[in-house]
Amino acid sequence: MEAFHLLGIPFLHTGFSAADGHHRHPHKEGFVPDDVQKHYCYSTPRVNSSMDNPLWEFFQTRNNGPGIHKWFQYFDIYHRYFSKFVGQEVHMLKIGVQSGGSLDLWRNYFGDKLFLYGVDVNPYAKALFDSPPHTRIFIGDQQNRSFWAEFRSQVPRIDIVLDDGGHTPQQQIVTFEELYNFVSESGIYMVEDVPPGPGSFLGYAREHVAELFAHFAGNVPGRFSATEPGLFTKTTMGISFYDMQVVYEKGRHSRPPLAVKKGKFWMPYNTDKNLSTADGGVDAGHLKKFQEALVLSRS
């Protein structure tokens, strides 16, 4: 599997494909087979490339209790984006409670300062796992905008959204539209189990990519033209695409006031034909001048 990221985050190649015969949850029966674990969990490059990921360690010990059901690649992606919240007060929304095991996962990871909100359509999720004030379960349809309006009125803030709910494009899009602006200034919005295809959330998210560059997307003449960006641009630092996941990083994103430069030696742009030989090579006279200027710049 592959991932690509905007704004300088490195590329990922994990080598996990359908041809390997494991393009499904190998721990579907409640355990990770040793051969799969050895091949995919340890020998494969992972996003964080760290074997001390506490999320993965917790999952490895889950032999009893409520089940946890996730794709392998998710654990390090979680750790990459969520670790900054560990040890501080954090309000997390987990859409999709199901068997409840992930609630234990997040409580163990974030600690006692976590306020965890779960959303599910199954009323048993609330009956079994609701434990105010630190764990609150809401029952409702994530495609219902009125439900989200009521939800927003009942929680003080959200720092992390993890949409692992119904997984249909319409559910994911409606939820994003209702919650994204409600997420705190430095929060994370993560949508998982995002397949490609017509009308998918992946296609919807791709349209947001251009908005990241809206500060320089106007029609004013000039090399870097600017226009007034919308709220999304002003509150979004970056979008990352992983296999089956899309991650939004929120933050103040104002237009850079200027490009900054430091240093003394500046090579002219290679547009001045007078600096090169007739065949486009290095001119000995100009090279000598550049060398002298380079030496002087270091003093």
C-alpha positions in Angstrom: 0.0 0.0 0.0 1.1 3.5 -0.6 0.5 6.9 0.9 1.3 10.4 -0.2 1.2 13.6 1.8 1.0 17.3 1.2 3.2 19.9 2.8 6.4 17.9 3.1 5.4 14.7 4.9 7.4 11.8 3.6 6.1 9.2 1.2 5.1 5.7 2.6 5.5 2.4 0.9 4.4 -0.6 3.0 4.2 -3.4 0.5 0.8 -4.8 1.6 -1.3 -5.9 -1.4 -4.3 -8.0 -2.3 -1.9 -10.4 -4.0 -0.5 -11.4 -0.7 -3.8 -12.9 0.2 -4.3 -10.8 3.3 -6.3 -7.9 2.0 -8.7 -8.3 4.8 -8.5 -8.2 8.6 -6.3 -11.2 9.4 -7.3 -10.8 13.1 -11.0 -11.2 12.2 -11.2 -14.3 14.5 -9.8 -12.4 17.4 -6.0 -12.9 17.0 -3.2 -12.0 14.6 -1.6 -15.2 13.2 2.1 -15.5 13.9 3.1 -15.6 10.2 1.0 -12.5 9.4 2.3 -10.7 12.5 5.9 -11.5 11.6 5.6 -10.4 8.0 3.4 -7.3 8.2 3.8 -6.0 11.8 7.5 -6.2 12.1 9.3 -6.5 8.8 7.3 -4.0 6.8 8.2 -0.3 7.0 5.6 1.5 9.0 4.7 5.2 9.1 6.2 5.9 12.5 8.9 3.1 12.1 8.8 2.7 15.9 8.2 -0.5 17.7 7.3 1.2 20.9 3.9 2.5 19.7 1.7 2.2 22.8 -1.4 1.8 20.7 0.0 -1.3 19.0 1.4 -2.6 22.3 -2.1 -2.3 23.9 -3.7 -4.1 20.9 -1.2 -6.9 21.2 -2.4 -7.6 24.8 -6.1 -7.6 23.9 -6.8 -11.3 24.4 -10.0 -10.7 26.5 -12.7 -8.1 26.8 -14.3 -5.9 24.2 -13.0 -6.5 20.7 -10.8 -4.1 18.7 -11.0 -4.4 14.9 -8.6 -2.3 12.8 -6.3 -2.4 9.7 -2.6 -2.8 10.6 -1.5 0.5 9.0 -3.8 2.6 11.2 -1.9 2.2 14.5 1.2 4.2 13.5 -0.9 6.8 11.7 -2.9 7.3 14.9 0.3 7.7 16.9 1.8 10.2 14.4 -1.1 12.6 14.7 -2.5 11.9 18.2 0.6 11.7 20.3 0.8 15.5 20.8 -2.4 15.3 22.9 -1.1 12.6 25.3 -1.0 13.8 28.9 -3.2 16.8 28.4 -6.9 17.4 28.5 -8.2 16.2 25.1 -11.8 15.8 23.8 -12.1 13.0 21.3 -15.1 11.9 19.2 -15.1 8.3 18.0 -17.8 7.7 15.5 -18.5 4.0 15.5 -18.5 2.3 18.9 -19.5 -1.2 17.9 -18.0 -3.7 20.5 -16.4 -1.0 22.6 -12.8 -2.2 22.5 -11.5 1.0 20.9 -12.8 3.0 23.8 -10.4 1.1 26.1 -7.6 1.7 23.5 -8.1 5.4 23.6 -8.5 5.7 27.4 -5.2 3.8 27.8 -3.4 5.9 25.3 -4.5 9.4 26.3 -4.8 8.8 30.1 -7.1 10.3 32.7 -7.5 13.7 31.0 -9.4 12.2 28.1 -13.0 13.1 27.5 -14.3 10.5 25.1 -17.5 10.9 23.1 -18.8 7.9 21.1 -21.5 7.9 18.4 -23.3 4.8 17.2 -26.7 3.8 15.8 -26.9 0.8 18.1 -28.7 1.6 21.4 -26.8 -1.1 23.2 -23.6 0.9 22.7 -24.9 3.5 25.1 -26.4 1.0 27.5 -23.1 -0.9 27.8 -20.4 1.8 27.5 -21.8 5.1 28.6 -19.9 6.3 31.7 -20.1 10.1 32.2 -18.4 12.4 32.6 -15.3 11.0 30.9 -17.1 8.6 28.4 -20.4 9.7 26.9 -22.2 7.7 24.2 -24.7 9.3 21.8 -27.1 7.3 19.7 -27.9 8.7 16.3 -27.5 8.6 12.6 -24.4 10.4 11.4 -26.1 11.3 8.2 -28.7 13.3 10.1 -27.7 17.0 10.4 -30.1 17.6 13.2 -28.4 14.9 15.2 -25.1 16.7 14.9 -26.6 20.1 15.8 -27.9 18.5 19.1 -24.5 16.8 19.6 -22.6 20.1 19.3 -24.9 21.7 21.9 -24.0 19.0 24.4 -20.2 18.8 24.2 -17.8 21.7 25.1 -15.3 21.1 22.3 -13.8 18.5 20.1 -10.0 18.2 19.5 -10.0 14.9 17.6 -12.6 13.4 15.3 -12.1 9.8 14.2 -14.9 8.8 11.7 -15.1 5.1 11.8 -18.8 4.9 11.5 -21.0 3.8 8.6 -18.3 4.4 6.0 -20.7 5.4 3.2 -19.6 8.5 1.3 -22.7 10.5 2.1 -22.4 9.7 5.9 -18.7 10.8 5.8 -19.4 14.0 3.9 -22.3 15.1 5.9 -20.4 14.4 9.1 -17.4 16.4 7.9 -19.6 19.3 6.9 -21.3 19.4 10.3 -18.2 18.9 12.5 -15.1 20.3 10.8 -15.6 23.9 11.9 -16.5 22.6 15.4 -13.1 21.0 15.8 -10.6 23.0 17.9 -7.9 25.2 16.3 -5.1 22.7 16.5 -7.3 19.6 16.2 -7.2 16.5 14.0 -10.0 15.3 11.7 -9.5 11.7 10.5 -11.7 9.7 8.3 -11.0 6.0 7.8 -12.1 3.1 5.7 -12.2 5.5 2.7 -12.4 3.6 -0.6 -12.0 5.2 -4.0 -14.8 5.4 -6.5 -17.5 7.8 -7.8 -18.9 10.1 -5.2 -16.4 8.9 -2.5 -15.1 10.9 0.4 -11.7 10.5 -1.3 -12.9 12.5 -4.2 -14.5 15.1 -1.9 -11.2 15.5 0.0 -9.2 15.9 -3.2 -11.3 19.0 -3.9 -10.0 20.5 -0.6 -6.4 20.3 -1.8 -6.7 23.3 -4.0 -8.2 25.3 -1.1 -4.9 24.9 0.8 -3.3 27.1 -1.8 -6.1 29.6 -2.0 -3.8 32.4 -0.6 -2.1 32.3 -4.0 -4.9 31.3 -6.2 -6.3 34.7 -7.3 -6.3 36.3 -10.7 -4.3 39.3 -9.7 -1.3 39.6 -12.2 2.0 38.5 -10.7 4.0 35.4 -10.0 2.2 34.7 -6.8 -1.3 36.2 -7.1 -3.5 36.2 -4.0 -7.2 36.3 -3.2 -9.2 36.2 0.0 -9.4 32.6 1.1 -12.3 30.9 2.8 -12.6 29.6 6.3 -11.4 26.2 5.4 -8.1 27.6 4.1 -7.6 29.8 7.1 -8.1 26.9 9.6 -6.4 24.0 7.8 -2.6 23.4 7.8 -2.5 20.3 5.7 -4.2 17.2 4.3 -2.6 13.7 4.2 -3.8 10.7 2.2 -3.0 7.2 3.4 -4.4 3.9 2.2 -8.0 4.0 3.4 -7.5 7.1 5.5 -7.7 10.9 5.0 -6.3 13.2 7.8 -6.9 16.9 8.2 -4.6 19.0 10.4 -6.2 22.1 11.7 -4.3 25.3 12.6 -4.1 29.0 11.8 -3.1 29.2 8.2 -2.7 32.9 7.4 -1.1 34.1 4.2 2.7 34.4 4.6 3.5 38.1 4.5 6.7 37.6 2.4 9.3 35.1 1.4 12.3 35.3 3.6 16.0 35.2 2.6 19.3 35.1 4.5 22.9 34.9 3.3 25.2 37.0 1.1 25.9 35.0 -2.1 23.1 34.8 -4.6 23.3 32.9 -7.9 21.5 34.7 -10.7 18.5 32.8 -12.1 19.6 30.9 -15.2 17.5 33.1 -17.5 20.3 35.5 -18.4 21.8 34.0 -21.6 24.7 36.4 -21.3 26.0 34.4 -18.3 26.5 31.2 -20.3 28.5 30.1 -23.3 26.9 29.9 -26.7 26.1 26.2 -26.1 24.6 26.9 -22.6 27.7 25.8 -20.7 29.8 27.5 -18.0 31.6 30.7 -18.9 35.1 30.8 -17.4 35.0 34.5 -16.7 31.6 34.5 -15.0 32.6 31.4 -13.0 35.7 33.2 -11.6 33.5 36.1 -10.5 31.0 33.7 -8.9 33.8 31.9 -7.1 35.3 35.2 -5.7 31.9 36.3 -4.6 31.2 33.0 -2.9 34.5 33.3 -0.9 33.7 36.9 0.1 30.2 35.9 1.2 31.6 33.5 3.9 33.5 36.3 5.6 
